[in-house]
Amino acid sequence: MTRWQIAALIIRASYGEDFSYPTTTYFSDVAASDSGFKYIQKMKALGLTKAEGMFYPDRVVTREEMAAFVSKTFIGME
């Protein structure tokens, strides 16, 4: 899965489709018109990603990244 797909999966599992998110773009490689924009924005706002500047939304997620996303989201680990 890609990073934006993981963002969508995690945010949908936690909030469904009805949630607020910052509209000011956090990442230079994620446009407001991108299909994953609201999920990526919400992940950043919640502190579930430490990415800065660029998110690389189409990059395949590594096992380490998946473990970090899942543990922060569902277990509350840092």
C-alpha positions as CSV (number, residue, x, y, z in Angstrom):
1,M,0.0,0.0,0.0
2,T,1.1,3.6,-0.5
3,R,1.5,6.2,2.2
4,W,-1.7,8.0,1.2
5,Q,-3.7,4.8,1.1
6,I,-2.5,4.0,4.7
7,A,-3.4,7.5,5.8
8,A,-6.9,6.9,4.4
9,L,-7.2,3.5,6.0
10,I,-6.1,4.7,9.4
11,I,-8.2,7.9,9.4
12,R,-11.3,6.1,8.1
13,A,-11.0,3.4,10.8
14,S,-10.7,6.1,13.5
15,Y,-13.1,8.8,12.2
16,G,-15.1,7.4,9.3
17,E,-15.6,10.0,6.5
18,D,-17.0,12.9,8.6
19,F,-14.1,14.7,10.3
20,S,-12.5,18.1,10.3
21,Y,-9.0,18.6,9.0
22,P,-6.7,21.6,8.4
23,T,-7.0,23.1,4.9
24,T,-3.6,24.8,4.9
25,T,-1.3,22.4,3.1
26,Y,1.3,20.8,5.3
27,F,3.3,19.1,2.5
28,S,4.5,20.5,-0.8
29,D,3.9,17.2,-2.6
30,V,0.2,16.9,-1.5
31,A,-2.2,19.3,-3.2
32,A,-5.6,20.1,-1.8
33,S,-7.1,18.5,-4.9
34,D,-5.4,15.1,-4.2
35,S,-7.7,12.3,-3.2
36,G,-5.7,11.6,-0.1
37,F,-5.4,15.2,1.0
38,K,-7.9,15.2,3.9
39,Y,-6.5,12.0,5.3
40,I,-2.9,13.1,5.2
41,Q,-3.8,16.4,6.7
42,K,-5.7,14.7,9.6
43,M,-2.7,12.4,10.2
44,K,-0.3,15.3,10.5
45,A,-2.7,17.3,12.7
46,L,-3.0,14.3,15.0
47,G,0.8,13.9,15.2
48,L,0.6,10.4,13.6
49,T,3.3,11.3,11.1
50,K,6.5,13.2,11.8
51,A,7.0,13.9,8.1
52,E,8.1,17.5,7.3
53,G,8.0,19.3,4.0
54,M,7.2,16.3,1.8
55,F,4.9,13.3,2.6
56,Y,5.7,11.1,-0.5
57,P,2.1,10.0,-0.8
58,D,2.7,7.5,-3.6
59,R,5.7,5.7,-2.0
60,V,5.0,2.2,-0.8
61,V,4.9,1.9,3.0
62,T,7.6,0.0,4.7
63,R,7.0,-2.5,7.6
64,E,8.6,0.0,10.0
65,E,6.4,2.8,8.8
66,M,3.3,0.6,9.1
67,A,4.3,-0.4,12.6
68,A,4.8,3.2,13.6
69,F,1.4,4.4,12.2
70,V,-0.5,1.5,13.7
71,S,1.1,1.7,17.1
72,K,0.6,5.5,17.4
73,T,-3.0,5.3,16.2
74,F,-4.4,2.3,17.9
75,I,-2.1,1.6,20.8
76,G,-1.0,5.2,21.7
77,M,2.7,4.3,21.5
78,E,5.3,6.9,20.5
